[in-house]
Amino acid sequence: MGSSDRLFRGQRTLHEMIGGGLVADVILWRQRNLTVGILLLMLATWLVFGRCGYTLLSLISSVLLLLVTIIFIWAKSASILNRPAPPLPELHLSEDMVNEAASFVRSHVNTLLSVSQDIAMGKDPKLFFKVAACLWLISVISGLTDLLTLGYTGLLLVLTVPALYEKYEEYVDRHILLIYRKLHQFYVKLDEMRVLTYQQWILEKEKLSSYH
């Protein structure tokens, strides 16, 4: 397939265009186990929260209750039967971990606030219209479905559309470019008809003026 038959004519691959690295590997199913795991985890989350009626707080409480009950019974039975106690790791947050997390959050929040200030002060009109369009689109879509279903659908599209495109790139590019060329031809004909109609209108107007 020649460069004229490609949707993206550059030399960069799809893997490079979506950033490369682990994220691109996951999206394009090059880390198949990880991709399937993410899909199954999101599906389980959607089923638990969206279909079974759980909330995040109720799920966490139920899981912690089950975990604490199992450890308690295990520890009591181990002491009675002279068996080893449950191997619990030492649970604590180091000061370095807390500082790194705080620094990460602070950096991203400051970036978001800076961008928000630029938008509010009208320093970047293009960015303002992009953000406004995105927020309007999110508002419309959220009115049609819930956030969890929207998130799962979006993730499903992200993990399927690029991979399918990479697999059938030649076929997709050929048909999309064919449709684009037909639409371009239609637009050219429509523009010619519009110009011809305008010219006829000018001629008729001149004829009427000459009669008077």
Residue, then its C-alpha position, 0 to 999 in steps of 0.5 A: m500500500g502506497s503512502s497515498d493510500r494511507l490514512f496517516r502518511g507519516q512514517r510513525t507507527l500506530h504504537e508510536m503515535i499513541g505514546g509507545g511504552l507500556v500504555a501503548d502495549v496494553i492498548l494494542w494487546r501486546q501485553r495480552n494478559l495485562t489487557v485482559g486483566i484490566l478488562l475483566l477488572m473493569l467488568a467486575t467493577w461494573l457488575v458489582f457497582g452498576r448491576c448489584g447495587y453496591t456502593l464503594l463504601s458498602l463494598i469496602s466494608s463488606v470486604l474488610l469484614l470478610l477479611v477481618t473475620i477470616i484472619f480472626i478465625w485463623a488466628k484463634s484456631a492457630s492458637i488452639l491447635n498450636r499452628p503458625a499464626p497468619p503471616l500478616p505483613e507489617l502495615h505502615l506508610s513510610e514518610d518517603m511514600v507520603n511525601e512522594a504522593a503529596s508532591f505528585v498530587r500537588s504538582h498535578v493540582n497546581t498544573l490544573l489550577s494554572v490551566s483553569q486560571d488561563i481559561a478563566m482569564g481568557k488567555d487561551p481562547k482555543l483551549f477555552f472552546k475545547v474545554a467547553a465543548c468537552l464539558w458540554l459533550i460530557s454533560v450530554i452523554s452523562g444524561l444518557t447513561d451513568l458514569l460507570t457504564l460510560g467509563y467501561t464503554g470508553l475503556l472497551l473502545v480504547l482497548t479494541v478500536p486501536a488494536l482492530y485498526e492496527k490489525y486491519e489497517e490497510y483495509v480500513d485506510r483504503h475504505i476510509l480514503l475511498i469514502y473521503r474522496k467520494l465526499h470530496q467529489f460530492y462537495v466539489k459538485l455541490d460547490e459548482m452547482r452553487v456557483l452556477t445557481y449564483q451566476q444564473w441569479i446574477l444574469e437574471k437580475e441583470k436582465l431585469s435591470s436592463y428591461h427597466 
